[in-house]
Amino acid sequence: EYSPVVHIVGCPSTKAQKEGMLLHHTLGNGDFNVFKNMSSDISVAVAVLNDPMMVAHLIDNAIQQCWVRARPVYIMLPTDIVTKKVEGARLKANPLNLSYPPNDEEREDYVTTRVMEHLTVAKSPLVLVDGCTIRHRAMKEVDEFLRATNLPVVMSPMGKGAVNEELPNYCGIYAGSASDPETKKRVESADLVLTIGSIKSDFNTAGFTYRIGQLNSIDFHSSHMNVKFAEFAGVRMNGVLSKLTAKAKSMKLNIVPGPKMSNELNMKDSERDSDTITHAWMWKTFGKFLQPGDAVITETGTSNFGIMETSFPPQVMAINQYLWGSIGWATAAAQGVAQAASETQSPGRRWPGRF
């Protein structure tokens, strides 16, 4: 899910570990690394804080990897290390660097030029914004690019909330066969699709029913770029998007508009006047209650797909879980979001960093 989670796990003392004691933190074999090893497969960094001299370095590295790579990290903290003193001067002298490593300038320029070449000759280009745009914090660059180029844009289900849906060039949600027919037609007729932060999982593509060929695609990712069949490793999407935005005025683009989405109902009168609450009515109507700054958490299942029919006002955060699809996760997520909102809210700006 590309979720930056710091998992801090208490464990028995270093003495107990060295002696291999049969404590409840083992599988009855005195091995205290079992759970750490299990977590290593889903973590980008594992920090075992057994040495006070290394504690500060290991914690800093874990947090940095968690933030920059948007993945979980695992920190194992023995009970006796809690009381140890560590060097504190570094906390004041060396602020934690959470910035992304810059792209190689020459490689970034080359990729930008290749993208521009394909964009300017395309007859009906389109942008598809996906979940890693949110997870890897490229929303600002994407918004600026869309405003500068006016290219038609759609979102994937997992990308919901990544684009201001009041932009005149916004054309809805693309999820393969589960898409609105007009949106589906516009996307699949495009001769060039710029996919930004794409995650082509089963739920996100409605059972792998995407109909976008690689020969017609340019894929922007957090660690590389794909320009049709050519891959450019180590080129992060943020820098390329910023350079494309800066060059937008010099690009003559062919703009073929797509359908407009709204919260207006389109039903027969008999359905409109019915006392039965239908999904067709509910998801369209739900959008009318939303306000800028709201957060919408959709549970795995019906609501994950129903929310595709809801048009959002600007600055609404969508939090979903299309990749892992764990049923029941939304209850805990709602508590976490509420806690985060209470700690980050400021007058007139409820979710910092949004467009």
Summary of the structure (lengths in Angstrom):
residues: 355
radius of gyration: 23.5
end to end distance: 22.5
largest distance: 76.1
contacts: 1052
relative contact order: 0.11
helix: 38%
strand: 15%
